[in-house]
Amino acid sequence: MKYLHIHRGNPLCGVVKVPGDKSISHRALLLSALASGMSRISNFLHSHDCLATQACLQAMGIEIEVDQQNNDSHQLSSFDDFRSSLKVFGQGLHGLRRPALMLNCVRSGTTMRLLTGMLAGQSFDCILTGDRQLLRRPMERVAEPLRHMGAKIDTSEGHAPLYIQGQRLSGIHHNLAIASAQVKSAILLAGLYAQGTTTVRIPSPIRDHTERMLSLMGVKLESRDTLTTLEPTDSLSPISREDEYFRIPGDISSAAFLLVAAIIIPNSEINIVGVGVNPTRMGLLDVLREMGANIRVEEVASNSAVACEPIGNVTGRASALRGVEIKGDTVVRMIDEFPILAVAATQAHGSTIVHDASELRVKETDRIANIVSELLKLGATIEPLPDGFIVEGPTPLKGANVSSYGDHRLAMALAVAGLIAEQEVFIEDIECINDSFPGFVQIMQKLGADYE
């Protein structure tokens, strides 16, 4: 489907699941490939970005097979079950083989940045590339600290393609200038191969999925406040135990679109079950509550078979919203959710002001410029700032033809905005939604959205 035609519709109601967490799916694959032995992974996100990681690992000799005994990937169009169960046959820390061709990360920044850390300490050379959207994203931020460890990485004027010559690495103490979980993870992955201790200090709390998994796999790692310390290791244990599965929770970043839809569409209520509720990912929910949203989180006890992550059931109900100011550490904990936050802000009373979010300029697209331009077409009162935006509300939205610019999160945000527009909305290029949320349209239709 290349276009989405949206009609203003009825309330959205129901109980649903969302696909597995994208950040955790990437990391589960990468670390399982480095483990000594087979790992079983369930609820793996069968999306374009995660499949790019899978293809890169297979190109380096890692066998990954669909687990037919515990697999629902054939139901990817079923509505509320988007699971793919895998067996990953890890070859150990030094078991990767030199790829015959360049590794194509397609549009996945996580794939490229985390692979850069993994490959810096290998015994072979390789090239990482991707499509035009990925080639515009900054890569010196990951290459520079790895060079301090002894890595030899050449960028193309600060961008990919990346030319990596495997080297012996040394541990470092690095202070991150930008609160980036991808850069932190790349350094920790390189630290597995380094001589000596590797420490990373971050300016504010960021997602800690890599640290949780490494600890589960037997790595000596300590994470306290903003400092993480990792000791090199000889081997990683498989991420799953015996016949258990490393189960990936639902993606809270995907759930965000459903929650905001429930909040801004009158008489709506959506309950999303089995979602990751890691505190480092809860920024949007905290902001929505500050805005007056009726959101309930019921946490469920987690264990090693549930991705060593807290999980819960999250319910959103139609609510009256008020504008707020968002800045500082909160921005980092919701960096992927600003497109849908902007949509919510159009229905809030007063001003919603976002600062300290300049990182949005170098995401899949310039998300500040593009969310502003497309919401203006729909009649929103919104203006850009160098590091964010200002939205005045509440504002009735109108029909228009809008574009996703090939950005999955912008496409879904506009798809939610279209449900409260007075006239029909057409969105161009929605195939990009499959980068992170396969089945989004079907789930929304099940809940009552009038999409065609």
N, C-alpha and C positions, 0 to 999 in steps of 0.2 A: 504494500500500500504506500503510495507516494504522497497522497493528499488526505486530509481529514476535513470532513464537512460536519460542523457542529451546530446543533439547534439548542436554544434555551430549553431546558427540560424540567423534569420533575425532581423532587427530593431524591437524594442518594441514600440508600439504606442497605445494610447487609453485614455479614461476617465473612472476611476473606483472608487469604494469605498473600504475601508478596514474595517474589523470587529471592533467592539467597543473596546475602550481602556481597557486593562487588569487591570491596576492599579485602574482605576476608577470603573470598574465593581466589583472588590473585595470589595471596600469600600462602594459602593452603597448598596450591599447586606448586609454587616455587620451592617451598620448604620441603614438601614431600619428595620432590625430585632429588634433593640433596640428602635425604635420609638414607640410612642403611637398611633397606627392606621395603616391603609393600605397605602403602597406606590406603585406607578406604575413606572416601569423602562422599557425604551425602548432602543434598540440597545445594550442590554446586550451581552457580549462576551460569546458565547456558546463554550467554550474551556475546555480542561481537567482541567486546573488549577482553573478556576472560578467555574466549576462544583464541584470541591473538597470543595470549600467554601460553596457552596449551600448545599451539602450533610451534612457537619458538622452542619450547622444551623438547618437543618431538623431533625438531630439526637437529637437536644436540644429542639424540640417542635415547631419550627417556620414553619408555613404553607407558602409554596411558590408554586404558581400555574402559569402555562403558560397562558398568556392573549390571548385567541383565537381571540378576536376582533381586536387586534393590533399586530399580531404575524406573523413573516415570517420565523420561525425556520424550517418549512418544506422545505424551499428553500436553506438550507445550502450548497447544491451542485450547486446552480444556477450561479455562476460567481461573480457578484458584489453586492450581497445582503446577508449578513450574520447576520441577526438580530434575537434576541429572546426577546420578551416582557414579562415581569413578573409582577405579583402582589405579594407583600411581606406583610404578615399580622403581623406587629410588635406587640410585647407583652410588650413593655416598658423596661426600664433599668433593671428591676429585674424580667423579665418574662421568662428568659431562664430556662430550666429544666436540671437536671443532666442527661447526656447521659448514656444509658445502657451499652455501650461498649466504648472502646478507640475511640477517634476522629481521623480518618485517613485523613491527609492532603495531601496524595499521594506524589506529587513532588513539591508542591507549598510552597515556602518559605514565600510568602506574607500571605497565609492562616494561617500558623503556627505562625508567629510572631505577626500578628495583633490579632489573637484569644488569644494569651497569654496575651496581654494587656486587652482584654475584660473579660477574665475569672478570672484574678487575684483578682478581687473584688466581685466575685459572692459568693453565700451562699453554694456552693457545690464543690466537688473535681472532677477532671477529668485528663485524660492522653491524650496527643497529640503525635501522631506517624505519620509515613509516609513510603515511600518506600526507598530503599537503597540510591538513589541519594540525597534525602532530609536528611537522617540521617547523612550524612557526613558534612552538613553545620553547621557553628558555631551558637550556640543559647545562649551562656553566654552573648553576647552583648545586648540581650533583657532582659534576666532574671536578670542580675545584677542591672540595674536601678530600675526595678520593686521591687526588694527586698528592696531597700532603701525606697520604699513607704509602706513597710510592707507586701509585697507579700511573700508567701511561695512557691517557685518553685525549684524543683530539676531537674538537667539535668543529662545526662548520659555521664560523662566525657566531659562536654561542648557541648554536642549534644543532639538531641532528641533520644528516647522518653523524653517528658517533663511531670513531675508530678506536678500538680498545685492544691494546697489546697486553696480554696477561703478564703479571709481574709478581715478585715476592713483595708482600705488604707488611707494614709495621703499624701497630696500634697507635692511635692519636687521642688527644683530648680536643674536641671540637665544639665551639660555641656556634650554634646555628643562628644566622642573622635573620632568617625567615622561619616562621613556625610551619614547617613542612614535614608531614609524616612520611612522604615519599623519600625525601632527602635523608631524614633520620634513618629510615629503614634501609636505604642503600648503604649507609655507613655501617650499620650493624651487620648487614650481610657480608660486606667486605671484611668486617672485623672477625668473622668466622675463620678467615684465612690468614689473619695477621699474626705476627709475632708480638706478644705483649697485649696489654689491656687496651680496649677501646672505650672511650667515654664520650657521650654526646650530651651537651646541655642545650635545652630549648628555651626560647623566650617566654613561652606560655604553654599550658597543657594542650597536647594534640593526641590524636587517636593512637592507641597503644596495641593494636592487633598483633604487630610483629613481635613485640616483647612477650605477649601472652603465649604465642605459639612457640617461640624459642624456649621459653621456660618449660612448657609442656613436653618439649622434645629433648630435654635434658641439658640444655645449655646453662652454664653458670652466669646468671644475669641478675642484676639488681637495678630496679627502677624506683626512684624516690623523688617525689615532687617533680622538678624539671631536669633531673640528672639521671641518665641511664649508663650503667657500667656493664661491659660484656667481656668475658674471658674467652680466648680462642678454645676450640674443642677439636677432638679427633674425629668425632662422628655425631650424627643426629639420630635419635630414635625415631621410628615411624610416628606419624602424627596421630594415628589411631592405634588402639590396643586390641590384639587378637581379632575376634570377630565383631568388635564394635565399629561404629562409623564415627568419623569426625564430622559432626553435623553442623552445617553452617546456618546461623539464624537468618531470618528475613531481614532485608535491607531497610534500615530506618530512613535512609535518603529516598528510597522509592516510596515508602509509606507516607512520606511528607506530602506528596501530591494528593493522596487520598484524604489525608487528615484535613488539609486546607480546603479541599472541595467540600467536605462535610461541614466545616466551620462557616463557610461563606454562602452556602446554598440553604435557604430556609427549610426548616423541618427535616434536615438530614442527620443521620447518625451512622457512622461506620466503625466497626470493630475489626482491627487487624491483629491476627494472632501469630505468636511465635516470632516476634520481631526482636532484633538486637537492641538492647537499651544500655549499651556502654556509655558511661557518663561523659566520655570525650566526644560523643556524637549527639548529645541531647540539646544542643544550643537552640535549635529552632523551637523545640517544644517549650523550653524555658521562655523564649521570647513570645511565643503565642499565648502562653499563660499570662505573661505580663500585659499583653494586649487585651486580656479578658476572655480568651478562648476556654471553652469547656472541654478539657482533655483529661482523661484518666489513664494512668499507667498501672497495670497490675503485674508486678515482677514475678517470674517463675524461677525457682531454684535452678541453677545451671550445674553442669558437671563436665568431666573431660570429654564426654561424647557429644557435648553441645558446644563445641568450638571454644571451650574455656572462656566463654563470654556470658554475661548476664543477658537473659532474654525475658520478654514480657508480652502481654497483650495490651494494645493501645487503642483507646476509643476516643473519637472526636465527634462533637455534637455542634449543631448550628449555634452560633454565638454572635453577640454584638461586640465589635472590636474597637479599640482606641489606639491612636498612634503612639509610638515609643521611639526612643533613640537607641541605636545599636552601635556599639564600638568596642574596642579593646579585645579582651580574651574571648568574649562571646562570639566574635566574628569567626575565630578559628574553629570553634565547635559547631559551626553551621555553614562553613564556606561553600558547600555544594547546594545549599538550600535557598540561596538568595533569589533566584528567579521566581520560585513559588512564594517566597515571602513578599516580593514586590506585588504579586497578584493579591495576596491577602491584604496588603496595605491599601490597595485601591478601595477597599470596603471598610476601612477603619476610620473612625472619627478623629480628625486632626491630622497632624504631621507625623509621618514616619521618616526618620532620618538615619541613614547608614553612613558611618565613617570607618576608616581603617580597613577597608576591603579592596585595596588596589590590586590584590592578587586576582580578583575577578577579571582584570584586564588581560591576563595571560592564561586563562583557562582554555577550554576547547575553542572558544571564540572570545571576543571582548564582551563579556557578559553584561558589563555596565552599559556600554553603548547599545547593545542589541536588545536588552530587555526594555530600555527606555524607548528606543525607536518603535518597537512593536506594540508596547502598551499605549504609546501616544496614538498610534493608528486606531486603537480600540477606544479612544476617548479618555484615557487616564490623564490625571494631572501629575506628571512626573518629570523630574529634571535630573541630569547627571551631575555628579561631583567627581573630582579627580580620583577620589578613593571610595566612591559609593553613589548614593542617589537620595533624593527627597521625593516622597509621595504625599500628596494632599488628598484627603478623602472625607466622607465616602463619595465616590463618583460612579454614576451609572455608566456601564460600558456599552459600546455599540458594535455593530457588525463591521467586519473588514476582512480583507485578504492579508494574511501575515505570513512571515517566513521564520523557520527555525534556524536558518543559517547552518544547518547540519549539526546543531547542538542539541543533544538528547534532552537535557534538563530544560532548556528554553522551549523545546517542542511540547513537553508535558505541561509546563507552566501555562503556555498559551492554550492548550487543550482544556485546562481547568478554567481559565478566564473565559473561554468561549461559552461555558455553561451558564454564565450569569450575564452575557451580552444580550441586549434587546433584539438584535437581528442576528442573522446567520454569520458564522465565522468560518473561513477556509484557511487551513494551515498548509503551507508547502513544505515538502521534504520531511516526512515524519518517519521514514525508515530508520533514521538515526536513533529513534527511541530504543531500538533493539541493542544499542550499545550498552544499556544498563537495565532496561525493564521490558524484556520480552513479555507480551501478553497484557501490556498496559491498557490498550484499547478494549480488549475483551473483558478484563476485570471491571473497567469503568462501565461498560455496557451492562454487565451483570448487575452492577449496583444501581443502574437506572439512567446512565448518561445516554443522551440521544446523539450518537456518533454514527457517521456513515462515510 
